[in-house]
């Protein structure tokens, strides 16, 4: 389908004073500073409406040629979560048995990760992020997607931020390989699973590794020219 360029007036809000913009930016930074990855989740239910709203926010992310090459599968079913956990732990056991390589496994040691993933069945939701490597027309023909990893990464960042601002915790989980997710969730070959977001309320005894609190200082991540 060919679409022609048509401009829509932006009608932006009135510019804010610099001090007001700085206050808003600082407030958002403060909120995101409170975000931590946890691995201990409560089984307290989370309404589907909240998950839908957060994924709708992810869908507002910019993307290459506005092709929005992403799909999110929100899994609440205990049976499907159990299947995902079983398959993921098979891959994780191979990884920690040496498949990941000594250097990678050593890098993970300060984070306290391991092959067992109980959070995959305890948390009320798993959101599986898929990247659409190409598009498919109704007649089965393909068309190219552009900047897929970058676009999906931005949308996932939107989603993680939205979940945190809604009062939820999440864990990014990337078993390798992840092709089993296409089969379990009935997704087409055109889609590549990127990660599983484990979503819910943190357990009362939840902790996070001290290593993850060490963030690079601004001077190390910013260059101004």
PyMOL CGO cylinders between C-alpha atoms (Angstrom):
from pymol import cmd
from pymol.cgo import CYLINDER

trace = [
    CYLINDER, 0.00, 0.00, 0.00, 1.38, 3.40, -1.02, 0.3, 1, 1, 1, 1, 1, 1,
    CYLINDER, 1.38, 3.40, -1.02, 0.74, 6.36, 1.23, 0.3, 1, 1, 1, 1, 1, 1,
    CYLINDER, 0.74, 6.36, 1.23, 1.28, 9.99, 0.27, 0.3, 1, 1, 1, 1, 1, 1,
    CYLINDER, 1.28, 9.99, 0.27, 2.85, 12.56, 2.55, 0.3, 1, 1, 1, 1, 1, 1,
    CYLINDER, 2.85, 12.56, 2.55, 0.29, 14.77, 4.25, 0.3, 1, 1, 1, 1, 1, 1,
    CYLINDER, 0.29, 14.77, 4.25, 1.24, 17.29, 6.91, 0.3, 1, 1, 1, 1, 1, 1,
    CYLINDER, 1.24, 17.29, 6.91, -0.77, 17.69, 10.12, 0.3, 1, 1, 1, 1, 1, 1,
    CYLINDER, -0.77, 17.69, 10.12, -0.31, 20.83, 12.23, 0.3, 1, 1, 1, 1, 1, 1,
    CYLINDER, -0.31, 20.83, 12.23, 1.49, 20.03, 15.48, 0.3, 1, 1, 1, 1, 1, 1,
    CYLINDER, 1.49, 20.03, 15.48, -0.23, 22.68, 17.60, 0.3, 1, 1, 1, 1, 1, 1,
    CYLINDER, -0.23, 22.68, 17.60, 2.35, 22.35, 20.37, 0.3, 1, 1, 1, 1, 1, 1,
    CYLINDER, 2.35, 22.35, 20.37, 1.63, 23.57, 23.89, 0.3, 1, 1, 1, 1, 1, 1,
    CYLINDER, 1.63, 23.57, 23.89, 3.01, 26.91, 24.95, 0.3, 1, 1, 1, 1, 1, 1,
    CYLINDER, 3.01, 26.91, 24.95, 6.76, 26.73, 25.75, 0.3, 1, 1, 1, 1, 1, 1,
    CYLINDER, 6.76, 26.73, 25.75, 7.56, 26.26, 29.43, 0.3, 1, 1, 1, 1, 1, 1,
    CYLINDER, 7.56, 26.26, 29.43, 10.08, 28.41, 31.27, 0.3, 1, 1, 1, 1, 1, 1,
    CYLINDER, 10.08, 28.41, 31.27, 13.50, 26.79, 31.57, 0.3, 1, 1, 1, 1, 1, 1,
    CYLINDER, 13.50, 26.79, 31.57, 13.04, 26.33, 35.32, 0.3, 1, 1, 1, 1, 1, 1,
    CYLINDER, 13.04, 26.33, 35.32, 9.77, 24.44, 34.79, 0.3, 1, 1, 1, 1, 1, 1,
    CYLINDER, 9.77, 24.44, 34.79, 11.35, 22.19, 32.16, 0.3, 1, 1, 1, 1, 1, 1,
    CYLINDER, 11.35, 22.19, 32.16, 14.26, 21.45, 34.48, 0.3, 1, 1, 1, 1, 1, 1,
    CYLINDER, 14.26, 21.45, 34.48, 11.85, 20.60, 37.30, 0.3, 1, 1, 1, 1, 1, 1,
    CYLINDER, 11.85, 20.60, 37.30, 9.95, 18.15, 35.08, 0.3, 1, 1, 1, 1, 1, 1,
    CYLINDER, 9.95, 18.15, 35.08, 13.16, 16.54, 33.86, 0.3, 1, 1, 1, 1, 1, 1,
    CYLINDER, 13.16, 16.54, 33.86, 14.45, 16.26, 37.41, 0.3, 1, 1, 1, 1, 1, 1,
    CYLINDER, 14.45, 16.26, 37.41, 11.19, 14.74, 38.61, 0.3, 1, 1, 1, 1, 1, 1,
    CYLINDER, 11.19, 14.74, 38.61, 11.32, 12.08, 35.90, 0.3, 1, 1, 1, 1, 1, 1,
    CYLINDER, 11.32, 12.08, 35.90, 14.96, 11.33, 36.73, 0.3, 1, 1, 1, 1, 1, 1,
    CYLINDER, 14.96, 11.33, 36.73, 14.02, 10.93, 40.39, 0.3, 1, 1, 1, 1, 1, 1,
    CYLINDER, 14.02, 10.93, 40.39, 11.22, 8.51, 39.51, 0.3, 1, 1, 1, 1, 1, 1,
    CYLINDER, 11.22, 8.51, 39.51, 13.44, 6.42, 37.24, 0.3, 1, 1, 1, 1, 1, 1,
    CYLINDER, 13.44, 6.42, 37.24, 16.22, 6.37, 39.85, 0.3, 1, 1, 1, 1, 1, 1,
    CYLINDER, 16.22, 6.37, 39.85, 13.80, 4.37, 42.00, 0.3, 1, 1, 1, 1, 1, 1,
    CYLINDER, 13.80, 4.37, 42.00, 13.52, 1.69, 39.29, 0.3, 1, 1, 1, 1, 1, 1,
    CYLINDER, 13.52, 1.69, 39.29, 15.35, -1.55, 40.06, 0.3, 1, 1, 1, 1, 1, 1,
    CYLINDER, 15.35, -1.55, 40.06, 15.29, -4.96, 38.46, 0.3, 1, 1, 1, 1, 1, 1,
    CYLINDER, 15.29, -4.96, 38.46, 13.99, -7.59, 40.88, 0.3, 1, 1, 1, 1, 1, 1,
    CYLINDER, 13.99, -7.59, 40.88, 13.75, -11.36, 40.69, 0.3, 1, 1, 1, 1, 1, 1,
    CYLINDER, 13.75, -11.36, 40.69, 11.34, -11.94, 43.57, 0.3, 1, 1, 1, 1, 1, 1,
    CYLINDER, 11.34, -11.94, 43.57, 7.76, -11.21, 42.60, 0.3, 1, 1, 1, 1, 1, 1,
    CYLINDER, 7.76, -11.21, 42.60, 4.44, -11.31, 44.43, 0.3, 1, 1, 1, 1, 1, 1,
    CYLINDER, 4.44, -11.31, 44.43, 1.62, -13.28, 42.83, 0.3, 1, 1, 1, 1, 1, 1,
    CYLINDER, 1.62, -13.28, 42.83, -0.70, -10.33, 43.49, 0.3, 1, 1, 1, 1, 1, 1,
    CYLINDER, -0.70, -10.33, 43.49, -2.89, -9.90, 40.40, 0.3, 1, 1, 1, 1, 1, 1,
    CYLINDER, -2.89, -9.90, 40.40, -2.40, -6.94, 38.08, 0.3, 1, 1, 1, 1, 1, 1,
    CYLINDER, -2.40, -6.94, 38.08, -5.41, -5.87, 35.97, 0.3, 1, 1, 1, 1, 1, 1,
    CYLINDER, -5.41, -5.87, 35.97, -5.14, -6.44, 32.24, 0.3, 1, 1, 1, 1, 1, 1,
    CYLINDER, -5.14, -6.44, 32.24, -6.19, -2.83, 31.67, 0.3, 1, 1, 1, 1, 1, 1,
    CYLINDER, -6.19, -2.83, 31.67, -2.91, -1.62, 33.21, 0.3, 1, 1, 1, 1, 1, 1,
    CYLINDER, -2.91, -1.62, 33.21, -0.85, -3.94, 31.00, 0.3, 1, 1, 1, 1, 1, 1,
    CYLINDER, -0.85, -3.94, 31.00, -2.79, -2.80, 27.94, 0.3, 1, 1, 1, 1, 1, 1,
    CYLINDER, -2.79, -2.80, 27.94, -2.23, 0.87, 28.76, 0.3, 1, 1, 1, 1, 1, 1,
    CYLINDER, -2.23, 0.87, 28.76, 1.50, 0.36, 29.25, 0.3, 1, 1, 1, 1, 1, 1,
    CYLINDER, 1.50, 0.36, 29.25, 1.79, -1.52, 25.95, 0.3, 1, 1, 1, 1, 1, 1,
    CYLINDER, 1.79, -1.52, 25.95, -0.21, 1.25, 24.26, 0.3, 1, 1, 1, 1, 1, 1,
    CYLINDER, -0.21, 1.25, 24.26, 2.49, 3.63, 25.53, 0.3, 1, 1, 1, 1, 1, 1,
    CYLINDER, 2.49, 3.63, 25.53, 5.15, 1.39, 23.99, 0.3, 1, 1, 1, 1, 1, 1,
    CYLINDER, 5.15, 1.39, 23.99, 3.25, 1.60, 20.72, 0.3, 1, 1, 1, 1, 1, 1,
    CYLINDER, 3.25, 1.60, 20.72, 3.79, 5.36, 20.67, 0.3, 1, 1, 1, 1, 1, 1,
    CYLINDER, 3.79, 5.36, 20.67, 7.55, 4.95, 20.25, 0.3, 1, 1, 1, 1, 1, 1,
    CYLINDER, 7.55, 4.95, 20.25, 9.23, 6.26, 17.10, 0.3, 1, 1, 1, 1, 1, 1,
    CYLINDER, 9.23, 6.26, 17.10, 10.31, 3.68, 14.54, 0.3, 1, 1, 1, 1, 1, 1,
    CYLINDER, 10.31, 3.68, 14.54, 12.13, 3.41, 11.22, 0.3, 1, 1, 1, 1, 1, 1,
    CYLINDER, 12.13, 3.41, 11.22, 9.80, 4.63, 8.43, 0.3, 1, 1, 1, 1, 1, 1,
    CYLINDER, 9.80, 4.63, 8.43, 7.02, 4.48, 11.06, 0.3, 1, 1, 1, 1, 1, 1,
    CYLINDER, 7.02, 4.48, 11.06, 6.64, 0.75, 10.39, 0.3, 1, 1, 1, 1, 1, 1,
    CYLINDER, 6.64, 0.75, 10.39, 6.33, -0.10, 14.09, 0.3, 1, 1, 1, 1, 1, 1,
    CYLINDER, 6.33, -0.10, 14.09, 8.06, -3.48, 13.74, 0.3, 1, 1, 1, 1, 1, 1,
    CYLINDER, 8.06, -3.48, 13.74, 7.04, -4.89, 17.11, 0.3, 1, 1, 1, 1, 1, 1,
    CYLINDER, 7.04, -4.89, 17.11, 4.50, -7.18, 18.67, 0.3, 1, 1, 1, 1, 1, 1,
    CYLINDER, 4.50, -7.18, 18.67, 3.88, -7.78, 22.36, 0.3, 1, 1, 1, 1, 1, 1,
    CYLINDER, 3.88, -7.78, 22.36, 2.35, -10.96, 23.75, 0.3, 1, 1, 1, 1, 1, 1,
    CYLINDER, 2.35, -10.96, 23.75, 1.00, -10.54, 27.29, 0.3, 1, 1, 1, 1, 1, 1,
    CYLINDER, 1.00, -10.54, 27.29, 0.83, -13.92, 29.02, 0.3, 1, 1, 1, 1, 1, 1,
    CYLINDER, 0.83, -13.92, 29.02, -1.34, -14.41, 32.10, 0.3, 1, 1, 1, 1, 1, 1,
    CYLINDER, -1.34, -14.41, 32.10, -2.17, -18.11, 31.69, 0.3, 1, 1, 1, 1, 1, 1,
    CYLINDER, -2.17, -18.11, 31.69, -0.46, -20.20, 34.41, 0.3, 1, 1, 1, 1, 1, 1,
    CYLINDER, -0.46, -20.20, 34.41, -0.20, -23.11, 31.98, 0.3, 1, 1, 1, 1, 1, 1,
    CYLINDER, -0.20, -23.11, 31.98, 1.58, -21.10, 29.31, 0.3, 1, 1, 1, 1, 1, 1,
    CYLINDER, 1.58, -21.10, 29.31, 3.84, -19.44, 31.87, 0.3, 1, 1, 1, 1, 1, 1,
    CYLINDER, 3.84, -19.44, 31.87, 4.80, -22.89, 33.14, 0.3, 1, 1, 1, 1, 1, 1,
    CYLINDER, 4.80, -22.89, 33.14, 5.65, -24.01, 29.60, 0.3, 1, 1, 1, 1, 1, 1,
    CYLINDER, 5.65, -24.01, 29.60, 7.77, -20.90, 29.06, 0.3, 1, 1, 1, 1, 1, 1,
    CYLINDER, 7.77, -20.90, 29.06, 9.59, -21.46, 32.33, 0.3, 1, 1, 1, 1, 1, 1,
    CYLINDER, 9.59, -21.46, 32.33, 10.27, -25.10, 31.52, 0.3, 1, 1, 1, 1, 1, 1,
    CYLINDER, 10.27, -25.10, 31.52, 11.69, -24.28, 28.08, 0.3, 1, 1, 1, 1, 1, 1,
    CYLINDER, 11.69, -24.28, 28.08, 13.64, -21.26, 29.34, 0.3, 1, 1, 1, 1, 1, 1,
    CYLINDER, 13.64, -21.26, 29.34, 15.26, -23.23, 32.15, 0.3, 1, 1, 1, 1, 1, 1,
    CYLINDER, 15.26, -23.23, 32.15, 16.47, -25.86, 29.69, 0.3, 1, 1, 1, 1, 1, 1,
    CYLINDER, 16.47, -25.86, 29.69, 18.32, -23.12, 27.80, 0.3, 1, 1, 1, 1, 1, 1,
    CYLINDER, 18.32, -23.12, 27.80, 19.55, -21.50, 31.03, 0.3, 1, 1, 1, 1, 1, 1,
    CYLINDER, 19.55, -21.50, 31.03, 20.93, -24.78, 32.38, 0.3, 1, 1, 1, 1, 1, 1,
    CYLINDER, 20.93, -24.78, 32.38, 22.95, -25.25, 29.20, 0.3, 1, 1, 1, 1, 1, 1,
    CYLINDER, 22.95, -25.25, 29.20, 24.15, -21.65, 29.45, 0.3, 1, 1, 1, 1, 1, 1,
    CYLINDER, 24.15, -21.65, 29.45, 25.31, -21.92, 33.07, 0.3, 1, 1, 1, 1, 1, 1,
    CYLINDER, 25.31, -21.92, 33.07, 26.84, -25.34, 32.44, 0.3, 1, 1, 1, 1, 1, 1,
    CYLINDER, 26.84, -25.34, 32.44, 29.36, -23.62, 30.21, 0.3, 1, 1, 1, 1, 1, 1,
    CYLINDER, 29.36, -23.62, 30.21, 27.51, -22.75, 27.04, 0.3, 1, 1, 1, 1, 1, 1,
    CYLINDER, 27.51, -22.75, 27.04, 27.67, -19.05, 27.86, 0.3, 1, 1, 1, 1, 1, 1,
    CYLINDER, 27.67, -19.05, 27.86, 31.45, -19.02, 28.20, 0.3, 1, 1, 1, 1, 1, 1,
    CYLINDER, 31.45, -19.02, 28.20, 33.49, -18.23, 31.31, 0.3, 1, 1, 1, 1, 1, 1,
    CYLINDER, 33.49, -18.23, 31.31, 33.69, -14.48, 30.69, 0.3, 1, 1, 1, 1, 1, 1,
    CYLINDER, 33.69, -14.48, 30.69, 29.94, -13.99, 30.28, 0.3, 1, 1, 1, 1, 1, 1,
    CYLINDER, 29.94, -13.99, 30.28, 29.09, -16.14, 33.29, 0.3, 1, 1, 1, 1, 1, 1,
    CYLINDER, 29.09, -16.14, 33.29, 31.67, -14.29, 35.40, 0.3, 1, 1, 1, 1, 1, 1,
    CYLINDER, 31.67, -14.29, 35.40, 30.14, -10.94, 34.36, 0.3, 1, 1, 1, 1, 1, 1,
    CYLINDER, 30.14, -10.94, 34.36, 26.75, -12.14, 35.64, 0.3, 1, 1, 1, 1, 1, 1,
    CYLINDER, 26.75, -12.14, 35.64, 28.04, -13.39, 38.98, 0.3, 1, 1, 1, 1, 1, 1,
    CYLINDER, 28.04, -13.39, 38.98, 27.65, -10.03, 40.82, 0.3, 1, 1, 1, 1, 1, 1,
    CYLINDER, 27.65, -10.03, 40.82, 24.00, -9.97, 39.75, 0.3, 1, 1, 1, 1, 1, 1,
    CYLINDER, 24.00, -9.97, 39.75, 23.15, -13.24, 41.46, 0.3, 1, 1, 1, 1, 1, 1,
    CYLINDER, 23.15, -13.24, 41.46, 21.53, -14.88, 38.45, 0.3, 1, 1, 1, 1, 1, 1,
    CYLINDER, 21.53, -14.88, 38.45, 21.17, -18.63, 37.96, 0.3, 1, 1, 1, 1, 1, 1,
    CYLINDER, 21.17, -18.63, 37.96, 19.50, -21.31, 35.86, 0.3, 1, 1, 1, 1, 1, 1,
    CYLINDER, 19.50, -21.31, 35.86, 16.31, -21.50, 37.93, 0.3, 1, 1, 1, 1, 1, 1,
    CYLINDER, 16.31, -21.50, 37.93, 13.66, -18.93, 37.01, 0.3, 1, 1, 1, 1, 1, 1,
    CYLINDER, 13.66, -18.93, 37.01, 10.75, -19.17, 39.48, 0.3, 1, 1, 1, 1, 1, 1,
    CYLINDER, 10.75, -19.17, 39.48, 9.71, -15.60, 38.71, 0.3, 1, 1, 1, 1, 1, 1,
    CYLINDER, 9.71, -15.60, 38.71, 8.47, -16.80, 35.31, 0.3, 1, 1, 1, 1, 1, 1,
    CYLINDER, 8.47, -16.80, 35.31, 5.60, -18.59, 37.02, 0.3, 1, 1, 1, 1, 1, 1,
    CYLINDER, 5.60, -18.59, 37.02, 5.18, -16.45, 40.14, 0.3, 1, 1, 1, 1, 1, 1,
    CYLINDER, 5.18, -16.45, 40.14, 4.72, -13.04, 38.52, 0.3, 1, 1, 1, 1, 1, 1,
    CYLINDER, 4.72, -13.04, 38.52, 1.19, -12.37, 37.25, 0.3, 1, 1, 1, 1, 1, 1,
    CYLINDER, 1.19, -12.37, 37.25, 2.33, -11.34, 33.75, 0.3, 1, 1, 1, 1, 1, 1,
    CYLINDER, 2.33, -11.34, 33.75, 4.99, -12.13, 31.19, 0.3, 1, 1, 1, 1, 1, 1,
    CYLINDER, 4.99, -12.13, 31.19, 5.24, -9.73, 28.28, 0.3, 1, 1, 1, 1, 1, 1,
    CYLINDER, 5.24, -9.73, 28.28, 7.15, -11.27, 25.39, 0.3, 1, 1, 1, 1, 1, 1,
    CYLINDER, 7.15, -11.27, 25.39, 8.62, -8.70, 23.00, 0.3, 1, 1, 1, 1, 1, 1,
    CYLINDER, 8.62, -8.70, 23.00, 8.84, -9.75, 19.35, 0.3, 1, 1, 1, 1, 1, 1,
    CYLINDER, 8.84, -9.75, 19.35, 10.68, -7.90, 16.58, 0.3, 1, 1, 1, 1, 1, 1,
    CYLINDER, 10.68, -7.90, 16.58, 9.06, -8.12, 13.16, 0.3, 1, 1, 1, 1, 1, 1,
    CYLINDER, 9.06, -8.12, 13.16, 12.00, -8.68, 10.83, 0.3, 1, 1, 1, 1, 1, 1,
    CYLINDER, 12.00, -8.68, 10.83, 9.84, -7.96, 7.79, 0.3, 1, 1, 1, 1, 1, 1,
    CYLINDER, 9.84, -7.96, 7.79, 6.24, -7.17, 7.04, 0.3, 1, 1, 1, 1, 1, 1,
    CYLINDER, 6.24, -7.17, 7.04, 3.77, -9.43, 5.26, 0.3, 1, 1, 1, 1, 1, 1,
    CYLINDER, 3.77, -9.43, 5.26, 0.96, -8.30, 2.99, 0.3, 1, 1, 1, 1, 1, 1,
    CYLINDER, 0.96, -8.30, 2.99, -2.43, -10.01, 2.81, 0.3, 1, 1, 1, 1, 1, 1,
    CYLINDER, -2.43, -10.01, 2.81, -1.28, -11.93, -0.29, 0.3, 1, 1, 1, 1, 1, 1,
    CYLINDER, -1.28, -11.93, -0.29, 1.74, -13.32, 1.58, 0.3, 1, 1, 1, 1, 1, 1,
    CYLINDER, 1.74, -13.32, 1.58, 4.34, -11.12, -0.12, 0.3, 1, 1, 1, 1, 1, 1,
    CYLINDER, 4.34, -11.12, -0.12, 6.98, -9.47, 2.06, 0.3, 1, 1, 1, 1, 1, 1,
    CYLINDER, 6.98, -9.47, 2.06, 8.16, -5.91, 2.46, 0.3, 1, 1, 1, 1, 1, 1,
    CYLINDER, 8.16, -5.91, 2.46, 11.26, -4.63, 4.22, 0.3, 1, 1, 1, 1, 1, 1,
    CYLINDER, 11.26, -4.63, 4.22, 11.31, -3.15, 7.71, 0.3, 1, 1, 1, 1, 1, 1,
    CYLINDER, 11.31, -3.15, 7.71, 13.97, -0.60, 8.59, 0.3, 1, 1, 1, 1, 1, 1,
    CYLINDER, 13.97, -0.60, 8.59, 15.99, -0.13, 11.78, 0.3, 1, 1, 1, 1, 1, 1,
    CYLINDER, 15.99, -0.13, 11.78, 14.20, -3.00, 13.48, 0.3, 1, 1, 1, 1, 1, 1,
    CYLINDER, 14.20, -3.00, 13.48, 16.52, -3.54, 16.51, 0.3, 1, 1, 1, 1, 1, 1,
    CYLINDER, 16.52, -3.54, 16.51, 16.69, 0.18, 17.19, 0.3, 1, 1, 1, 1, 1, 1,
    CYLINDER, 16.69, 0.18, 17.19, 12.93, 0.65, 16.89, 0.3, 1, 1, 1, 1, 1, 1,
    CYLINDER, 12.93, 0.65, 16.89, 12.07, -2.32, 19.10, 0.3, 1, 1, 1, 1, 1, 1,
    CYLINDER, 12.07, -2.32, 19.10, 14.65, -1.23, 21.66, 0.3, 1, 1, 1, 1, 1, 1,
    CYLINDER, 14.65, -1.23, 21.66, 13.09, 2.23, 21.90, 0.3, 1, 1, 1, 1, 1, 1,
    CYLINDER, 13.09, 2.23, 21.90, 9.59, 0.76, 22.25, 0.3, 1, 1, 1, 1, 1, 1,
    CYLINDER, 9.59, 0.76, 22.25, 10.78, -1.61, 24.97, 0.3, 1, 1, 1, 1, 1, 1,
    CYLINDER, 10.78, -1.61, 24.97, 12.31, 1.32, 26.83, 0.3, 1, 1, 1, 1, 1, 1,
    CYLINDER, 12.31, 1.32, 26.83, 8.96, 3.12, 26.63, 0.3, 1, 1, 1, 1, 1, 1,
    CYLINDER, 8.96, 3.12, 26.63, 7.28, -0.01, 28.02, 0.3, 1, 1, 1, 1, 1, 1,
    CYLINDER, 7.28, -0.01, 28.02, 9.69, -0.47, 30.93, 0.3, 1, 1, 1, 1, 1, 1,
    CYLINDER, 9.69, -0.47, 30.93, 9.30, 3.19, 31.86, 0.3, 1, 1, 1, 1, 1, 1,
    CYLINDER, 9.30, 3.19, 31.86, 5.50, 2.99, 31.66, 0.3, 1, 1, 1, 1, 1, 1,
    CYLINDER, 5.50, 2.99, 31.66, 5.40, -0.12, 33.85, 0.3, 1, 1, 1, 1, 1, 1,
    CYLINDER, 5.40, -0.12, 33.85, 7.58, 1.55, 36.47, 0.3, 1, 1, 1, 1, 1, 1,
    CYLINDER, 7.58, 1.55, 36.47, 5.52, 4.73, 36.50, 0.3, 1, 1, 1, 1, 1, 1,
    CYLINDER, 5.52, 4.73, 36.50, 2.39, 2.57, 36.96, 0.3, 1, 1, 1, 1, 1, 1,
    CYLINDER, 2.39, 2.57, 36.96, 3.91, 1.20, 40.16, 0.3, 1, 1, 1, 1, 1, 1,
    CYLINDER, 3.91, 1.20, 40.16, 5.06, -2.18, 38.83, 0.3, 1, 1, 1, 1, 1, 1,
    CYLINDER, 5.06, -2.18, 38.83, 8.42, -3.92, 38.74, 0.3, 1, 1, 1, 1, 1, 1,
    CYLINDER, 8.42, -3.92, 38.74, 9.85, -5.83, 35.83, 0.3, 1, 1, 1, 1, 1, 1,
    CYLINDER, 9.85, -5.83, 35.83, 12.76, -8.07, 34.95, 0.3, 1, 1, 1, 1, 1, 1,
    CYLINDER, 12.76, -8.07, 34.95, 14.27, -8.33, 31.49, 0.3, 1, 1, 1, 1, 1, 1,
    CYLINDER, 14.27, -8.33, 31.49, 14.90, -11.99, 30.72, 0.3, 1, 1, 1, 1, 1, 1,
    CYLINDER, 14.90, -11.99, 30.72, 16.67, -13.18, 27.56, 0.3, 1, 1, 1, 1, 1, 1,
    CYLINDER, 16.67, -13.18, 27.56, 17.06, -16.97, 27.38, 0.3, 1, 1, 1, 1, 1, 1,
    CYLINDER, 17.06, -16.97, 27.38, 19.24, -17.92, 24.45, 0.3, 1, 1, 1, 1, 1, 1,
    CYLINDER, 19.24, -17.92, 24.45, 18.09, -19.18, 22.02, 0.3, 1, 1, 1, 1, 1, 1,
    CYLINDER, 18.09, -19.18, 22.02, 14.46, -18.05, 22.23, 0.3, 1, 1, 1, 1, 1, 1,
    CYLINDER, 14.46, -18.05, 22.23, 12.89, -19.67, 19.17, 0.3, 1, 1, 1, 1, 1, 1,
    CYLINDER, 12.89, -19.67, 19.17, 10.71, -21.80, 21.46, 0.3, 1, 1, 1, 1, 1, 1,
    CYLINDER, 10.71, -21.80, 21.46, 8.63, -18.68, 22.14, 0.3, 1, 1, 1, 1, 1, 1,
    CYLINDER, 8.63, -18.68, 22.14, 7.39, -18.54, 18.55, 0.3, 1, 1, 1, 1, 1, 1,
    CYLINDER, 7.39, -18.54, 18.55, 6.03, -22.07, 18.92, 0.3, 1, 1, 1, 1, 1, 1,
    CYLINDER, 6.03, -22.07, 18.92, 4.54, -21.65, 22.39, 0.3, 1, 1, 1, 1, 1, 1,
    CYLINDER, 4.54, -21.65, 22.39, 2.90, -18.32, 21.55, 0.3, 1, 1, 1, 1, 1, 1,
    CYLINDER, 2.90, -18.32, 21.55, 1.93, -19.11, 17.96, 0.3, 1, 1, 1, 1, 1, 1,
    CYLINDER, 1.93, -19.11, 17.96, 3.88, -16.25, 16.39, 0.3, 1, 1, 1, 1, 1, 1,
    CYLINDER, 3.88, -16.25, 16.39, 4.96, -16.22, 12.72, 0.3, 1, 1, 1, 1, 1, 1,
    CYLINDER, 4.96, -16.22, 12.72, 8.47, -16.86, 11.43, 0.3, 1, 1, 1, 1, 1, 1,
    CYLINDER, 8.47, -16.86, 11.43, 8.74, -13.19, 10.50, 0.3, 1, 1, 1, 1, 1, 1,
    CYLINDER, 8.74, -13.19, 10.50, 8.93, -12.32, 14.20, 0.3, 1, 1, 1, 1, 1, 1,
    CYLINDER, 8.93, -12.32, 14.20, 12.03, -12.77, 16.34, 0.3, 1, 1, 1, 1, 1, 1,
    CYLINDER, 12.03, -12.77, 16.34, 11.59, -12.96, 20.13, 0.3, 1, 1, 1, 1, 1, 1,
    CYLINDER, 11.59, -12.96, 20.13, 13.77, -10.33, 21.74, 0.3, 1, 1, 1, 1, 1, 1,
    CYLINDER, 13.77, -10.33, 21.74, 13.08, -10.69, 25.45, 0.3, 1, 1, 1, 1, 1, 1,
    CYLINDER, 13.08, -10.69, 25.45, 10.63, -11.66, 28.14, 0.3, 1, 1, 1, 1, 1, 1,
    CYLINDER, 10.63, -11.66, 28.14, 9.57, -8.94, 30.54, 0.3, 1, 1, 1, 1, 1, 1,
    CYLINDER, 9.57, -8.94, 30.54, 8.50, -10.42, 33.87, 0.3, 1, 1, 1, 1, 1, 1,
    CYLINDER, 8.50, -10.42, 33.87, 5.95, -8.00, 35.30, 0.3, 1, 1, 1, 1, 1, 1,
    CYLINDER, 5.95, -8.00, 35.30, 4.22, -7.61, 38.64, 0.3, 1, 1, 1, 1, 1, 1,
    CYLINDER, 4.22, -7.61, 38.64, 4.53, -6.29, 42.17, 0.3, 1, 1, 1, 1, 1, 1,
    CYLINDER, 4.53, -6.29, 42.17, 7.79, -7.06, 43.97, 0.3, 1, 1, 1, 1, 1, 1,
    CYLINDER, 7.79, -7.06, 43.97, 7.60, -9.60, 46.77, 0.3, 1, 1, 1, 1, 1, 1,
    CYLINDER, 7.60, -9.60, 46.77, 7.83, -8.29, 50.32, 0.3, 1, 1, 1, 1, 1, 1,
    CYLINDER, 7.83, -8.29, 50.32, 11.28, -9.89, 50.61, 0.3, 1, 1, 1, 1, 1, 1,
    CYLINDER, 11.28, -9.89, 50.61, 12.50, -8.65, 47.21, 0.3, 1, 1, 1, 1, 1, 1,
    CYLINDER, 12.50, -8.65, 47.21, 16.09, -7.47, 46.94, 0.3, 1, 1, 1, 1, 1, 1,
    CYLINDER, 16.09, -7.47, 46.94, 18.29, -6.17, 44.17, 0.3, 1, 1, 1, 1, 1, 1,
    CYLINDER, 18.29, -6.17, 44.17, 22.04, -6.70, 43.73, 0.3, 1, 1, 1, 1, 1, 1,
    CYLINDER, 22.04, -6.70, 43.73, 24.27, -3.89, 44.92, 0.3, 1, 1, 1, 1, 1, 1,
    CYLINDER, 24.27, -3.89, 44.92, 26.22, -4.15, 41.66, 0.3, 1, 1, 1, 1, 1, 1,
    CYLINDER, 26.22, -4.15, 41.66, 23.18, -2.99, 39.71, 0.3, 1, 1, 1, 1, 1, 1,
    CYLINDER, 23.18, -2.99, 39.71, 23.03, 0.24, 41.73, 0.3, 1, 1, 1, 1, 1, 1,
    CYLINDER, 23.03, 0.24, 41.73, 26.40, 1.31, 40.37, 0.3, 1, 1, 1, 1, 1, 1,
    CYLINDER, 26.40, 1.31, 40.37, 25.56, 3.45, 37.37, 0.3, 1, 1, 1, 1, 1, 1,
    CYLINDER, 25.56, 3.45, 37.37, 28.11, 5.28, 35.26, 0.3, 1, 1, 1, 1, 1, 1,
    CYLINDER, 28.11, 5.28, 35.26, 28.34, 8.96, 36.22, 0.3, 1, 1, 1, 1, 1, 1,
    CYLINDER, 28.34, 8.96, 36.22, 26.99, 11.56, 33.83, 0.3, 1, 1, 1, 1, 1, 1,
    CYLINDER, 26.99, 11.56, 33.83, 30.50, 12.69, 32.92, 0.3, 1, 1, 1, 1, 1, 1,
    CYLINDER, 30.50, 12.69, 32.92, 31.24, 9.21, 31.63, 0.3, 1, 1, 1, 1, 1, 1,
    CYLINDER, 31.24, 9.21, 31.63, 28.12, 8.83, 29.47, 0.3, 1, 1, 1, 1, 1, 1,
    CYLINDER, 28.12, 8.83, 29.47, 27.82, 12.39, 28.13, 0.3, 1, 1, 1, 1, 1, 1,
    CYLINDER, 27.82, 12.39, 28.13, 29.96, 14.42, 25.76, 0.3, 1, 1, 1, 1, 1, 1,
    CYLINDER, 29.96, 14.42, 25.76, 28.91, 17.97, 24.91, 0.3, 1, 1, 1, 1, 1, 1,
    CYLINDER, 28.91, 17.97, 24.91, 30.37, 19.56, 21.79, 0.3, 1, 1, 1, 1, 1, 1,
]
cmd.load_cgo(trace, "trace")
